[in-house]
Amino acid sequence: MTDRAQSTTVGFVVIFGTVLVMVGLVSVSGFAALEDVRDEERVTNGVRSFEVLATNVDDVAIEGVPSRTTTVKLDGVSLSVGPSVTFEVRVPADGFRKTVETRPLVLDAKSGTRVVYANGAVLREDRAGQVMARPPRPLVTADYARLHLVRTRPVAATSVGGQTTASVRTTANGTTVASTGTAGETVYLNVTSPRHEAWGRSLDSHPQMSCAPVGGETVSCVLTTDETTVSVTDVDVRLGD
C-alpha cells in the first residue's frame, strides 16, 4: 500500500509539474506573440502617420501653405531627427551641380523597426530589409525634369518619446530654384542614405530613370531630358508633445 501511495504521489507531482511547465511555455509564447502583434500595430500606425506627415510637408514645400502640424502617436516608440541624407543633382553639359543635405524624421520601434520620412518619401526598415511605403514624386519626361528637394532641419528638440502623442510642426523657410536647358542633356541624381537600397529600387522603377549602387551608401540615377529644374525648399521641423 505504501509503495502504491508513493507511486501515485510521484505520478501526481510529475503530471502537475508538466502542466505547470506547459502553462509557463504557453504563457511566455503567448505574451511574446502578443508583443509582436503590438509592435506591428505600432509600426503600421507609424507608417500611416508619416504618410500624413509627407502630405503635410508637400503642402508646405510645394503648395505654398505656411505651416502644418502632424500628430504622431508614440505608444512607447521614439521619434527623432536622424542623420543627414544627401541628394546631389549634376548636369555636366551645363556645369550644374546642387547638393542638399536633409535631416530625416525617424520613428524607432522597440523591435528595431524604423519608419523614416525623407524628401517626400516614407520608408520602412527592419531586419528583413528596406521598403518604400510612399515613393518620392519626381516629375520626369523626355522633355523636362522637375526635381523638388525638401531640406528638413530641426528647430529646438531633436527627439521625443514615451507613452504620448507627439506633434511635428513643419514651417516653410524659403525656396530657391535653378534651371538648365541643353537638348538631350544627361542628368545624374545621387542619393546617399543608410536606406539607399530602397531609394534605388523606387527611383529605378521610374521609366525615365536608370539607377545603380556606386559604393558605400550611395545610389546613382541617370536620366536624359531637354530641361531640368531643381527646386530646394527649406522646412523647419519642431517636435513637441
TAGI-V5487 format. One record per backbone hydrogen bond with DSSP energy under -1.0 kcal/mol. NH is the residue of the N-H (numbers start at 0). CO is the residue of the C=O. If there is no record, write none. Layout:
BEGIN
NH|CO  NH|CO
END
This chain:
BEGIN
4|0  5|1  6|2  7|3  8|4  9|5  10|6  11|7  12|8  13|9  14|10  15|11  16|12  17|13  18|14  19|15  20|16  21|17  22|18  23|19  24|20  25|21  26|22  27|23  28|24  29|25  30|26  31|27  32|28  33|29  34|30  35|31  36|32  37|33  38|34  39|35  40|36  41|37  42|38  43|39  44|40  45|41  46|42  47|43  48|44  49|45  50|46  51|47  52|48  53|49  54|50  55|51  56|52  57|53  58|54  59|55  60|56  61|57  62|57  64|58  67|169  69|167  71|165  73|163  75|161  76|73  77|107  78|159  79|105  80|157  81|103  84|101  85|191  86|99  87|189  88|97  89|187  90|95  93|90  94|91  95|90  97|88  99|86  101|84  102|151  104|116  105|79  106|114  107|77  108|112  111|108  113|124  114|106  115|122  116|104  117|120  120|117  121|133  122|115  123|130  124|113  125|128  128|125  130|123  132|121  133|121  138|145  140|143  144|226  145|138  146|228  148|230  150|232  151|149  152|234  154|236  159|78  163|161  165|71  166|239  167|69  168|237  169|67  170|235  171|65  172|233  175|231  177|229  179|227  184|181  184|224  186|222  187|89  188|220  189|87  190|218  191|85  192|216  195|192  198|194  199|195  200|196  201|197  202|198  203|199  204|200  205|202  208|205  209|221  211|219  213|217  217|214  218|190  219|211  220|188  221|209  222|186  224|184  227|179  228|144  229|177  230|146  231|175  232|148  233|173  234|150  235|170  236|152  237|168  239|166
END
